[in-house]
Amino acid sequence: MTVKYPEPRTAIFPGSFDPFTLGHLDILKRGLQVFDRVVVAVGVNAAKKGGTPVEERLAQIRGAIAGLSGAEAVSYEGLTVDAAAACGATSILRGVRSVADFEYERNLADLNRAISGIDTVILCADPGLAAISSSALRELKAYGRDISAYLP
């Protein structure tokens, strides 16, 4: 069976409240090999998790993706599936670093498909680029540590 996707094929890559790492950029580049357009969507409620303010995160992401054809960054509030519908995404793009991440994302993918009908594409970042999580970087940043080696 062949699945027909609307053109252009668009995925949403939901961001967390943490720094956009080299691992995220690797997932985004891999996503652009599958999709015509990938929208990095940044949640606006960063204060709830002690994360980076949305304006700072968007500026960092936009700098990192400058020159990548088909990539863009936006902010959103609410459910990822609603943000996906708003940008015309047919899939949610997620990245994993471990088996535990994969199991979590697979369960979330099943839930998203059940409630919204949207598919999830799970990709693995290069292990050397995905070695540290963005939440660990958030914590290091909070303690004043230099995290620039992990950022694009």
Backbone torsions as a table, in degrees:
resi	resn	phi	psi	omega
1	MET	NA	135.0	178.1
2	THR	-102.5	131.9	178.1
3	VAL	-95.5	130.1	179.3
4	LYS	-101.7	120.1	177.9
5	TYR	-101.3	148.4	174.5
6	PRO	-65.3	153.1	178.5
7	GLU	-100.0	144.5	-11.8
8	PRO	-75.6	153.6	178.2
9	ARG	-70.7	120.4	-175.9
10	THR	-121.9	137.5	173.3
11	ALA	-122.3	150.3	172.7
12	ILE	-104.9	134.4	180.0
13	PHE	-114.1	93.3	-174.8
14	PRO	-69.4	132.6	179.1
15	GLY	-92.2	159.4	174.5
16	SER	-96.2	-157.7	179.8
17	PHE	-104.1	18.3	-173.2
18	ASP	-111.2	171.2	178.3
19	PRO	-61.0	147.5	176.7
20	PHE	-81.5	113.0	-171.2
21	THR	-96.4	174.4	173.1
22	LEU	-60.5	-33.0	176.1
23	GLY	-63.7	-42.3	176.4
24	HIS	-60.8	-45.0	-179.1
25	LEU	-62.3	-38.6	177.7
26	ASP	-62.9	-44.8	177.1
27	ILE	-61.2	-43.6	179.6
28	LEU	-59.6	-45.9	179.2
29	LYS	-63.1	-40.1	176.7
30	ARG	-64.8	-39.2	177.3
31	GLY	-61.8	-36.3	179.1
32	LEU	-70.8	-12.5	173.2
33	GLN	-81.1	-19.2	-178.7
34	VAL	-102.2	-37.1	-175.0
35	PHE	-114.3	154.3	176.3
36	ASP	-75.1	-30.1	-174.5
37	ARG	-143.7	134.4	174.6
38	VAL	-126.7	123.6	179.6
39	VAL	-102.7	114.2	174.7
40	VAL	-80.7	116.2	-175.1
41	ALA	-109.4	122.5	-175.2
42	VAL	-106.0	124.0	176.9
43	GLY	-65.4	144.0	-174.7
44	VAL	-89.8	-8.2	-175.1
45	ASN	-97.7	48.0	-176.6
46	ALA	-60.3	-32.6	-177.5
47	ALA	-61.5	-27.3	-179.9
48	LYS	-63.8	-28.2	-177.5
49	LYS	-115.7	9.5	179.7
50	GLY	70.3	24.5	-175.8
51	GLY	-91.2	-173.7	-179.7
52	THR	-68.8	134.7	177.3
53	PRO	-55.9	146.3	-173.3
54	VAL	-58.8	-39.1	-178.5
55	GLU	-64.0	-41.5	179.2
56	GLU	-66.6	-41.9	-179.5
57	ARG	-65.9	-44.4	178.2
58	LEU	-60.4	-42.8	179.2
59	ALA	-62.4	-42.5	179.8
60	GLN	-63.7	-44.8	-179.8
61	ILE	-65.6	-45.5	-179.1
62	ARG	-61.2	-36.4	175.5
63	GLY	-65.7	-40.2	-178.1
64	ALA	-70.1	-30.5	-175.8
65	ILE	-100.7	0.2	179.1
66	ALA	-55.4	130.1	179.4
67	GLY	91.9	-9.0	176.5
68	LEU	-88.1	108.5	-179.4
69	SER	-63.9	128.6	178.3
70	GLY	94.0	-4.4	-179.3
71	ALA	-104.4	140.2	174.4
72	GLU	-149.2	164.1	179.6
73	ALA	-129.1	135.1	178.5
74	VAL	-138.1	165.5	173.2
75	SER	-106.1	156.4	178.1
76	TYR	-149.8	160.3	175.6
77	GLU	-130.0	137.8	178.6
78	GLY	107.1	-150.6	-176.0
79	LEU	-80.3	143.5	178.3
80	THR	-60.0	-39.4	-178.5
81	VAL	-64.6	-32.4	176.4
82	ASP	-70.6	-40.4	176.8
83	ALA	-64.1	-37.4	177.8
84	ALA	-60.6	-46.5	179.5
85	ALA	-62.3	-39.5	-178.5
86	ALA	-64.3	-31.9	-179.1
87	CYS	-100.6	6.5	176.9
88	GLY	76.7	23.3	-178.4
89	ALA	-77.1	139.8	175.8
90	THR	-96.6	-12.9	-176.8
91	SER	-147.5	156.6	170.4
92	ILE	-102.9	129.4	179.3
93	LEU	-97.8	126.2	179.2
94	ARG	-130.0	147.6	177.7
95	GLY	-113.2	147.3	179.5
96	VAL	-130.1	153.6	178.4
97	ARG	-116.7	-18.8	-173.4
98	SER	-149.6	172.3	176.9
99	VAL	-62.9	-40.0	179.0
100	ALA	-61.7	-42.7	176.3
101	ASP	-59.7	-44.0	-177.8
102	PHE	-61.5	-45.3	-179.6
103	GLU	-62.0	-42.8	177.9
104	TYR	-61.8	-49.7	-178.1
105	GLU	-64.5	-36.0	178.1
106	ARG	-64.1	-43.5	177.6
107	ASN	-63.5	-41.3	177.7
108	LEU	-64.9	-38.8	177.9
109	ALA	-61.5	-42.8	178.0
110	ASP	-61.4	-42.3	179.4
111	LEU	-65.1	-47.2	179.5
112	ASN	-59.8	-41.6	179.3
113	ARG	-64.3	-40.1	-178.6
114	ALA	-67.3	-40.2	-175.2
115	ILE	-89.7	-21.5	-174.5
116	SER	-131.5	-15.1	-177.4
117	GLY	80.7	2.6	-178.5
118	ILE	-87.9	139.8	179.6
119	ASP	-84.8	162.5	175.5
120	THR	-124.6	134.7	174.5
121	VAL	-110.2	121.0	-177.7
122	ILE	-106.2	122.6	-179.6
123	LEU	-121.5	152.6	176.8
124	CYS	-103.0	133.7	174.0
125	ALA	-78.4	159.1	172.6
126	ASP	-53.9	128.6	-175.5
127	PRO	-54.1	-34.8	178.9
128	GLY	-68.4	-24.4	-179.1
129	LEU	-95.1	-17.9	-176.0
130	ALA	-104.9	15.4	-172.7
131	ALA	-65.6	-27.2	-178.3
132	ILE	-124.4	137.6	-177.9
133	SER	-79.8	156.3	178.5
134	SER	-67.3	-29.2	177.4
135	SER	-69.0	-33.8	175.1
136	ALA	-66.0	-38.0	177.2
137	LEU	-65.4	-38.1	177.6
138	ARG	-58.8	-42.9	-179.9
139	GLU	-66.7	-44.0	177.4
140	LEU	-60.4	-42.1	179.2
141	LYS	-62.3	-40.4	179.6
142	ALA	-61.6	-28.7	178.3
143	TYR	-93.0	11.4	175.0
144	GLY	78.6	15.4	-179.9
145	ARG	-80.0	150.9	176.5
146	ASP	-78.6	119.7	-178.8
147	ILE	-111.9	7.7	-172.4
148	SER	-59.8	-26.2	180.0
149	ALA	-65.9	-18.5	-178.1
150	TYR	-101.0	-1.5	-174.1
151	LEU	-107.4	144.1	176.7
152	PRO	-73.8	NA	NA
